[in-house]
Structures are given as C-alpha cells and as structure tokens.
Amino acid sequence: MRNFKPSFKLFSLTCVAALALTACNFAPKYERPATKLDAAWPEFNADKANAKSIAGMGWETLYPDARLQALIRMALDKNFDLRLAVARLQEARALWGVQKADQLPSVNAGLTRSGSLTPGGVTPSPVSYGLNSYSAGLNLLSYEVDVWGRVANLSAAAKASYVATEEDRRTIRMGLISDVANAYLQVQELDERTQLAQQTVQTRSQSAALIRAKRDLGAASDLDVLTAEGSLSSAQSDANALDRQRQQAINGLKLLIGGEWPANLPESHPLSAQALPPQLLADVPSQVLLSRPDVRGAEQRLMAANANIGAARAAFFPRIQLTGALGSASPSLSNLFGSGTRSWSFVPNISEPLFDGGRNSANVDVAQARKVAAVASYEKTIQTAFREVADLLAAQTTLQDQLQAQNANAKSQTERLRLIQTRYNLGSANQLELLDAQRDSYNAQQNAVQVLRQLFSTTALLYKALGGGDEARTITAKNP
C-alpha cells in the first residue's frame, strides 16, 4: 500500500470534477466468498416419506409439551444472556445512528453576549472603556464534505456491525430455545432413571431381607447374604448419584429461565409417554447454511471489514471541512435584529496529508488484514455449520434404529428376569443367575431412557442447526 496514493491521482481529479454529482468510494467491491460445499448431505437410512421440513415450523410445533413451552416462554422473557444480547443490539443500533449522523451537517442556534472593560492607562488612552456585543444566529459546525466516501464507509461498517449484532441475538435466542429444551429433557430423563433406580433399590432390599431370613433357617449361606447386600448397596449408590444429577439439572434449567421456578406450570408428562419427535429434512446445503443467523452474522462482519478498507484508503486524500455561521450582531440587545446587523462567516478548510510516518498506510494494512480474518471466520463458520448438520442428520437416523434395538433388548431382559425369578422361586435357579438377570434388566431399561432422551435432544439441536423454522429469514435495518 506504499504506492497507493500516486496510483489514485487521476482518479482523485475525476472525483473532484464529479463532486457535485456523487462521491467516490474506495471500498473494494464486495463479493461473497465462494465456499466449497458438497452438493448434497451424506446419505443416511432416513425415512424421507415421513420426514418433515422445518419451513414454517415454529418451536411450539416441535415441542408440543405444554410444560416445556411455558419454560421456553419464560426463558425468552427473563434469560440473562438474551437480555444482554438485546442490550448489545440496542448499543450497536445507537452507534450506527451516531456514525450515520456524521453524513449530515450539524446546525446549532445560539445567542451570545460578550463584554469587556479596559482600565485607563493600560492602553495609550488614559480613559477606561468597555465593549459590549450581542449576537444570534445559526452555526454550522465542522462538517466534512465526503468526497472520497470515508464517512459513508464508516456508516456502512457501523450498519453491518449492527445487523451482525442482530444476528448474534437471533443465534442466542435459538440457542436458548434449544438449551431449555435439552435441559428439560435431561431433567425428564433423570426423573425416570431415578425412579427406576429407586424401584430397583426397593426390589433388592426385599430380596436381601428374604435371603437373610433363609440364612437364619439354614437355606442360604453368608455368601448369599453378602452378594445380595452388595447388589443392594450398588443400587442405592446409583440412585443417589442419579438424584444428585437430577437436582443439578433442575438448577441448570432454573438458571436458563431466569433463576426463578414458575408456579402453576402445566402437568409434566414422562419422556417415555411422549410421541417420538419427527425426522427433519435438510434442504440443499448452501440454502440451509446461508439461512443460519451465525453464518449471516459472519458475513455482515465481513461486509463491515470491507467498508473499513474504503474508509482507510480515503485517508490518503484531502479532507474538506466547512464551518460557518449566519445571524445578527449588535452592540445592544434591543437592536440585535435591526437593520444592518446581519452577519455571516464561512470557513472552508482543505487539509492534505503530506507526512504521517506511515500511519495511513498502516491503517489500510490493518483494515485489509481484518478482512482476511473476517473471510477466514466466515468460511470456518460455514464449514462448522455443515459438519453440525451432517453429524445431527446421522445421529437422527441412527438413534431411531438404536432406540428400537434398545427397547427390544429391554423387553427381552425384562421377560428373562421374570422367567428366572419364577425358576428361582421354584428352586431351579440360583441366586447368581437372578442377580445377573436383575442387573441386565436394570441396565437395559436405563439405557433405553438415555437413548430416547438423546433422540429428542438431537431433533432439538438439528432444528437449531438448520436455522429454525418460523424465525425471520432477513433483517431489515431501520433508521434510528
């Protein structure tokens, strides 16, 4: 950029000649970076006939649970991170308004009275004298004629930053909906798993008591008692751990909704009693990813960096600033607006940078480096979004198959436990066989609940990764 100034001399003269018509703009022409994406998502064994598109699908449709809907609405109203994002959005909007105001002249109305008294002997005259004057008028504050588009580019950068902040707010909002849903689903999962653990504790406690009674009658050994008591202690430890996790999950959910647990919530339904979430369809990758707010926000920051290059380049050329005033002046207030009191001043100023120690060149280099970083950030955001959606599409289909297999396993293990329990009561099965069947049945049921929750959570994350359904697809920036 050291040779930037000479290379634009002819262009500068052209801009000066066209000043009455338009202003120059040294910002590079913006072009969206070409990102290499696969033409289609990886193929999975999805039931496309029954899958649903997210187009027009609101989060209320995705989450029919009335209790969850109430928690999400409360989070959208009181969540701390979302409130902070809204405040940052308002700040960015105001900063855009401040920068935009520099494109228009600032005019103030003023009324001034000045007076002075000079004693005799201070000047050659031995007589003291006083001066009084009054003035009123309109003052044009220092206004830059934006010949090179410096101010316009700064305003464009501020606007792009504001729109990016709005996309950040949307990202946080969609993430909050997903986080509340996942936290709620985790609480439901831990509720069911804790209940299973407590039922197992009760069953094993009864079994241990029965074996102790048999030992007292000589029908069981101390080893049988120790084995039963160890199995009971293991179940009690598992129940305590799950209850602790459940309480921590509830605390995390409270934080998301603003720290206060609402009263009179709708009735909660067990996770296993709810209908399976629908499979979601993903459109063409480029169409899906470009609708995500984080991708749009990254592109807006790239546009801001592009505009800042134009502002930095404009610093190489003369700056034209106008200052003036129009009004009346009089030595007496009563005659301030009388005949012959009109006054005016006009002070145009043109400053040409001659030597700045390389500051302007360095500023251009900084702006260009930031654009390179913004391009890299945009491309990384696109690729990260592609991976997120591809991973979740894979999880969506495989988890449904896994859930079917896990439910079948839980059903088989429960039936196996029933048969071994019957044989044990008849004396044809030993205690180790019974404990082994109890453990396998318990683990199978716990795993089935975990996989079911993962399937619900994957659907919630995929809805977010696909850019949401009824969320606004475009942001219209309004004048502040």
Buried (B, 14 or more C-beta within 10 A) or exposed (E): BEEBBEEBEEEBEEBBEEEEEEBBBBBEEEEEEEBEBEEEBEEBEBEEEEBBEBEEBEBBBBBEBBBBBBBBBBBBEBBEBBEEBBEBBBEBBEBBBEBBEBBEBEEEEEEEEEEEEEEEEEEEEEEEEEEEBBBBBEBBEEBBBBBBBBBBBBBBBBBBBBBBBBBBBBBBBBBBBBBBBBBBBBBBBBBBBBBBBBBBBEBBBEBBEEBBEBBEEEEBEEEBBEBBBEBBEBBBEBBEEBBEBBEEBBEBBBBBBBEEEBEEEEEBBEBBEBEEBBBBBBBEBBEBBBBBBBBBBBBBBBBBBBBBBBBBBBBBBBBBBBBBBBBBBBEEEEEBEEEEBEEEEEEEEEEEEEEEEEEBBEBBBEBBEBBEEBBEBBBEBBBEBBEBBBBBBBBBBBBBEBBEEBBEBBBEBBEBBEEBBEBBEEEEBEBEBBBBBBBBBBEBBBBBBBBBBBBBBBBBBBBBBBBBBEBEEEBEEEEE
